[in-house]
Amino acid sequence: MLELRELRNFVAVAERLNVSQAAEVVHLSQPALSRQIQGLERKIGVALFERVGKRLILTAEGEDLLMHAAVLLDQAQDLTNRAYGLQQGHVGLLRVGASPQTIAWLLSPVMAEFSKLHPNVELIFSEGHNDALIDMVDNGGVHIAVASPAPNHNLVSRELFQAKLLALLPPGHRLTGSKSASIDQIADERFIVLRRGFLTRHMFENACAEAGVRPRILLESDSTHTVISLAQDGHGIAILSSSAQNTRYIDKAITLSSGHREIQQPVSALWNPNRYRPASLMALVTLLEKHAQAIR
């Protein structure tokens, strides 16, 4: 098998047709370089050079090898440059997971800024609810996710914001105009909620359990827009999270409390310390923190 070192030495001689000049470039003595070229010719079984008087010229086989060797060496250099870029976080692939709501209000502007700063890093997004996102990070499906950390997962987390539990009341509801309500105050209502696995649903169920309330669920959905539409049409109270903050009608939602405390839970950038992390990951975390801080 040919080695890149042998090809570099051959190309150095072939391009200059002068062993002395080529020896200076590859940092070998002239006799050592001559021996290497002779060894290469023996290895491949053809003559690459011949002498015409004092001139060194390429054989037809030498011309053919030069053309392909030069391309191969260029590709090897490109690969070396890319490997360095991967190490520095300048190129590569970064897989990111988040809920649809968080992608819309946080990751979309972060992605735009990140792409300007790191144009050669490709971002790929995966959507999912909180439980699915944690599994993605755990199993290597994504390099990083924006989710609420679970106590039984050994992931590294960097808190970004607090997700607050909100209620969107149907038109004409008795609590319309209030800024907040307790779980007890709406215990007998019908609720439109996101399905299990979403952080919003976890927070709501935990608050109901703490208050001793068994909620009447009209509909479980994957879509924030669906639960909002049903509440707007008077079918019940939509349970939302503040992470859906750029969704229509979210500004009309009121804060939910339990025991005079707002119901909230931290949402963080999560990654697995035991899996491969692209060098660009921390640059993304820094931008996530910057944008989340600006919106708080």
C-alpha positions, 0 to 999 in steps of 0.5 A: 500500500502506498503511503502519503509520505511516499506520494508527497516525495514523488510529487515534489520531485515530479513537479520540479524535475530536480531531486536537489530542489525537491530534497530541500522542500521535503527536508531530506538529503538528496541521496535519501530522497533518491533512495525513496523514489527508487523504493517507490518504483520497485513497490509499484513495478514501473519506472517513474523517471528517466534521464535524458542527458542531465535532464530528469523527465517523467515517464508516461507512468510517472505523468499518470501517477503525478496527476492522481497523486496530486489530487489525493494529496489535495484531498488529504490536506482538505481532510486535515483542514476539516479535522482541525476545523472540527476540533476548533468548532468551525465546521461539522454537524450539530444535532439539537432537540427541543419542543416545537414551542421552544424551537419557535421562540428561542432556537429559531433566532439563535439558529440565525445568529449561530449560522452567521458566526459558524457558517460551516457548522450544519444545524439539524433540529429534532422535535419532541416532548420533554421525555423524548428529548431527554431520551435523545440526549441519553441515547445520542440522537441529539448532541444537545437538547433544550428541556427540563432535566430529570432527576434520574438522568446523569446529564450536564445542564445549564439553566436557560429559563423558568417555564411557568404554568399558564391557563388560557380561560374560555371567553366570559369565564368568571376569572377573566381579568385576573392575573393569576389563579390557583389550582383549587379555583379551577378544580371543577373545570374541564381542561384541554392539555398537551399529552403526557411527556410534555413538560407542561403536562408534568407540571400540571399533573404534579400541581393537581396531585399536590392540591388533591385535584383530579382534573377532568381532561377533555382532550390531550393533544400534541399541538399548543395551537389545538388546545388554544383553539378549543379554549377560545371556542369555549370548550374548557381551560387550555393548560400552557407553558410560558415557553409558548410565548410567541403563540397567539393568545398566550398574552391572555393566559393567566399564571397558575399557582399552588399554595400561593406559589407560581408553578414553574420548572427550570428549562436547561441546555442538556448534553451527555458528558459520556458521549461525543460533543462537537466543539461547536456545542458550547458556542451554541450554549452561549447563544442560548443563554444570551437569548434566553436572558434577553427575553426573561 
